[in-house]
């Protein structure tokens, strides 16, 4: 997939990001850029830092060092002179509302209907009129194939349906980028395909997606760039053909030998 975009503003720009939990170094100087309209798939063994990298992109985890920008804006901080100051909780929520996030376990509110789940954030965080958001939400639920479930509660839905609602909820924010953290790992095998099909449609429509996934065949099919992480660093990255068919690093070769 080729996209003619202005390279001056990356959709996502990660520079020198470090993150530790106690003595455990999880991200060790990560640099990553994603251009608007690109699909980036992040693969690698468990514990390699993939999910933590995704979570720093919308400040669910704070970085120890380095910077993250989405659509040109610093995430989680404001620069004053040479210093970075963390944004207030309210500002962080507002900023986060421009970044879609789809979790592996759906994270729907059980006490809200499907429609209310999708409408909640655009109304509360983005202060958009409820009637306008509801109209858009119903159209999004149709788009992901669960329009008939709008007034059901999440517990009445299969895992695949819940995950498609979660994708509609992310889309309702009109985000600059959508982050997916292992979006199929909590699903029964027969439900995986329906969720991947929705993500395929988003990619075809030119959405900017960053997907942490263990579905290597899916990464090959959908991604513009595949990133291999291990030990908190990006070991190598390239087009699916480059990285999956002709990796240059021994760690990448060893990982792919296990999963392909």
N, C-alpha and C positions, 0 to 999 in steps of 0.2 A: 504494500500500500504506500503510495507516495502522496505527500501532502505539500502543497505549496503554501508555506506559512512564513510569517515574519519572525525570524529567529531572535529578534531583539527582546521579546518577552516570552520566556518559557512558561508553559503552564505550571510546571513544577521545577524548582531549582534547589538542589540540596548541595551545600558546600561544607566540607570538613566536619561532618556531624559525628560527634562522639556521644555515647550513652552507656553508663554503667549502672548496674543494680548492685550496690555494695561493692564487693571485690570483683564481681563478674562483669567483664567488659563485653557489652552486647553489640555496640556499633563502634567501629574503630576507624574514624576518619572517612566517612562515606561521602562520595560525590556522585550526584545523579541529576541529569536533566531530562525532562519530558516536554516535547513540543506540543502545541495545541493540536488536537485531532489525532494524536498518536495513541496506540495501545502498547503499554509496557507490561510484560509479564516477568515476575520475579520468582525464580525457582531456587531450590537449595535444600539441604538436609534440615531436619528439625533442629532448632536452637541456633540457626545460622544468623538470626537477626532480622529475618524478613518481616515478621509481623510488627516488631518494634519499629522498624523503618517506616512501615505504613502508619503506625500510630503517632510518630513524631510529625508526620506530614499535616496532621490537623491538631497537633498539640494535645492529644490524649496522653502522650508522654512528653515531658520537657527534655530538651537536649541539654547535655552538660557543656558542650562546646559546639561551635559551628552555627550555621543559619539555614533556615528553610524558607523558601518563598513560594507562594502559589499565586499565579497571575500577576507576578511582579511585587506582591505585598509580602513583607516579613510576616511569618506566622508566629503568633504568640507574643510578639515583642514590638516595641516602638523604639526607634533609634533616636537618642538625644546626644548630639555631639558624637563622642567616641563610644558612648555607653548604650547598652540595650536595657530597656526597662520592660518588665512583663506587663502585658495588658491586663485590665481588670477582668474579672470573671464574666461580666456582661459583654465586654468587647470580644473576649475569646469566643463566647457562644455565638455572637453575631458573625464573627469571622468563620467559625466552624460551619455555620449554616450555608456557606458558599462552597463547601467541600463535601460531596456526598460520601458516605461511608457505609458499606454493606458488610456486616459482621458474619462470622461463620455460623453463629447460633441465632441469627435473625434479629434478636433484641427488640421484638415488637412489644408494645405495651399491652398486657393481657386484658386490662380493664377497658380498653378502647376498641371500638369496631375497627375493621380494616380501613374504612374511609377515614375515621377519626385519626388513626395512626399516621395516615399519609398527610392529613391536613394540619396536624398539630404544629410542626416546626415552622412551616412557612407563615402561619398566622402568628405564633408566639415570638419566634426569633426574628422573622423578617417583616412582621407587622403588615402583612398583606391582607386585603379584605377577604373574609371567610368565604363569601359567596363565589368570588372569583377563583379562590384556591380549590373549593369543592368541585367546581366545574372541571378544572384542570386535573384534579385528582381522579375523578371518575374516568376521564379520558386516558390517564396513565394506567389505571387499573385494567381498562380494556386492552390497552396496548400490550401489557405483560400477560394478558390472558386470564385475569381473575376478576373481570368486571362484575360477574354474577355474585361475587362474594363480598361486595362492598359493605353490606350491613351485618356480616357475620363477625364473630369474635375469633381471634387468632387460633384458639384451641380447637375450633371446628375445621381447621385447614390442615392439609398435609404439609410436611416439611418443605416440599417443592413449592407449594402455593404460598407458604409463609415467606420463603426467600424471595419469591417474585413480588410479593407485597413490599418487602424490605427494599427491593430495587426501585419500585414505584415511589416509595417514600424518599429515597435518595434523589430521584429525578425531580420530585416536586419542589426541591430547593433551587432548581435551575442552576446546578452547580457548575463551577469552572472545570472541575475534575471529579471523577468518581473513583473511590478506592474500594477494592474488594479484598477482604482477608479470607482466603480459602473458602470461597463462596459455596462450594459443593461438599465440603468435608463432613458436614453434619447430616448429609442427605442419604437416604437409601439409594443404592445404585440405580434403581429404575427411575428415580426422580432427577438424577443429575442432568440428563439431557435437556429437560425442559428449562432448567435454569441457564445452562450454557447457551441455549438457543436465544434467550432474551439478551444475554451479554453479547452474543454475535450480532444481533440486530442493532444494539447500541453502537458497536464498532463500525458497522456498515453505515450508520447515520453520522459518523464523524465525531462521536463523543471522545473526550480525553479520558482514558481509563488506565489505572495502575492496578494490576491484579497479582496478588500473591496466590500461587496455585501449585498443587502437586500434579495437576493434569497436564503432563508435558505435551501430549498430542494436541490438546486444546491450545496450549501456548504456541505451538508451532503453527497452528492454523490461523490464529487470530492476531498474534502480536506483530507489531512493527519491529520491536526490540525485545530481546530476551536477556534478562540480567541473571547471572548466577552468583549467589551469595554463599559464603561459608566463613565461619569464624568471625562474623561481624564486619566483613569487608566484601566489596564487590570484586570477585576474582576475575571475571571477564563478562563482557556483554557484546552483543552484536545482533544481526538479523537472525531469525530462526534458523536459516540455512547455515549461517556462519557458526553460531554457537552450538546448535544441536548436531550438526553433521560434521563440522570440522573444528572442534574446540582445540585451543592451543595450550591450555593449562592442565597439568596432571590432575588437579583436584576436580576440575570440571569433567574430565574424561572418566575418572573413577565414579563420580556421582551418576553420570549418564549411563555408565555400564550397568548400574544397579537398577535404573528406572526405565530404560528403554527396552 
